[in-house]
Every structure is written in C-alpha cells, then in structure tokens.
C-alpha cells in the first residue's frame, strides 16, 4: 500500500487515517510490531516528528501500544479493530451514498445498480 498524501488536510491526520487502514485491513496484524518511526517516516517521505504525532494519536485511540522493550505493537484487542473497521465502512458507505444522491439516484436506484453490478462481478 502506497502513501497518498495531499495538501487539503494536515499530513499527520492523513497518516493516522492511512495507518488505521493498514491496521484494520490486516497489513499490520494484531499483536505484530509496528515499523519504527524512522522507517515509516522514510517510507512516507515525511518528517519523523510528523509520523511520531500520528503514532501517538493511534496510541491514544488504543490501536497501537508501546511496550518498553518491544517498541510499538498493534493492539491485540480484536474487538476494537473490528469496531474501527466497521466505523470506517459506514463512513465510506455514507460518502458513496451522498455521491450517488448528488448524481440524482435515489437510494432504491442505487441498491438496484449495486445488485446488477454484484451479479456482473459474480459472473466473471
């Protein structure tokens, strides 16, 4: 997964979002080591202090834990990870539905389009 950073929002918030996505999608699995601040900062081409701020936010949300001798790990709280994943899914669905409404589709028309699309995908 590549880092996609834009100028429309603070970088550290975008890093929080993208790191969260990596956690809930399993790229950074529960209980595994989180790469070091320097490694992540280098990979994302950002200042280590900015990455540190993002990781501190993830820690405050409970998604990352700091262990004295082991550095940072992804939380082992699978319930929390599932909850955050579901919240992200609902946010994405809200955005999708809003964009479909902006195109002039009703919710029912959107459901019909999705059903048609799903059937086409299954036939591939």
C-alpha positions in Angstrom: 0.0 0.0 0.0 1.5 3.3 -1.0 1.2 6.5 0.9 -1.1 9.0 -0.6 -0.7 12.5 1.0 -2.4 15.6 -0.2 -2.4 19.3 0.7 -6.0 19.5 1.7 -5.7 18.2 5.3 -2.9 18.1 7.8 -0.3 15.4 7.0 -0.4 13.8 10.4 -4.1 13.3 10.2 -3.7 11.7 6.8 -1.0 9.4 8.3 -3.4 8.4 11.1 -6.1 7.5 8.6 -3.7 5.5 6.4 -2.1 3.7 9.4 -5.5 2.9 10.7 -6.5 1.5 7.4 -3.3 -0.7 7.4 -4.3 -2.0 10.9 -8.0 -2.8 10.2 -7.2 -4.4 6.8 -4.6 -6.6 8.4 -1.5 -5.3 6.7 -0.3 -4.6 10.3 -1.8 -7.6 12.1 -2.9 -7.6 15.7 -0.1 -8.2 18.1 2.7 -7.6 15.5 5.4 -5.0 15.6 4.7 -1.6 14.1 7.7 -0.4 12.0 9.9 2.2 13.7 9.0 5.9 13.4 12.1 6.5 11.2 11.2 3.6 8.9 7.6 4.7 8.5 8.7 8.4 8.0 11.2 7.4 5.4 8.6 5.2 3.6 6.0 8.0 3.6 8.6 10.7 2.9 7.6 12.8 5.9 9.4 14.3 8.9 9.8 11.7 11.8 8.2 14.2 14.2 5.1 14.2 12.0 5.0 10.4 12.0 5.5 10.4 15.7 2.5 12.6 16.2 0.4 10.2 14.1 1.6 7.2 16.1 0.9 9.0 19.3 -2.7 9.6 18.1 -3.1 5.9 17.2 -1.9 5.0 20.7 -4.4 7.4 22.3 -7.1 5.6 20.3 -5.9 2.2 21.5 -4.9 0.9 18.1 -1.2 0.9 19.0 0.5 0.1 22.2 4.0 0.9 23.4 6.0 -1.9 25.1 9.1 -0.9 26.9 11.4 -3.5 25.4 9.5 -4.3 22.2 8.7 -0.8 20.8 5.2 -0.4 19.4 2.8 -3.2 18.6 -0.7 -3.3 17.0 -3.3 -3.8 19.7 -4.4 -7.3 20.4 -7.9 -6.1 21.1 -9.6 -7.6 18.1 -13.0 -6.2 19.2 -11.6 -2.7 18.9 -10.1 -3.4 15.5 -13.5 -4.8 14.3 -15.3 -1.7 15.7 -13.0 0.7 13.9 -13.2 -1.3 10.7 -16.9 -1.1 10.8 -16.9 2.6 11.6 -14.7 3.2 8.5 -17.0 1.0 6.4 -20.0 3.1 7.4 -18.2 6.3 6.7 -17.3 5.1 3.2 -20.9 4.0 2.6 -22.2 7.4 3.7 -19.8 9.1 1.3 -20.8 6.7 -1.5 -24.5 7.2 -1.0 -24.0 11.0 -0.8 -22.2 10.9 -4.2 -24.9 8.8 -5.7 -27.6 11.2 -4.5 -25.5 14.0 -6.0 -25.8 12.2 -9.3 -29.5 12.1 -8.9 -30.0 8.5 -7.9 -32.5 7.5 -5.1 -31.3 5.0 -2.5 -33.5 2.4 -4.2 -32.0 3.1 -7.6 -28.5 2.8 -6.0 -29.4 -0.6 -4.5 -30.6 -1.8 -7.9 -27.4 -0.6 -9.5 -25.3 -2.4 -6.8 -27.3 -5.6 -7.3 -26.7 -5.5 -11.0 -23.1 -4.8 -10.5 -22.7 -7.6 -8.0 -24.3 -10.1 -10.4 -21.9 -9.0 -13.1 -18.9 -9.3 -10.8 -20.0 -12.8 -9.7 -20.2 -14.0 -13.4 -16.6 -13.0 -14.1 
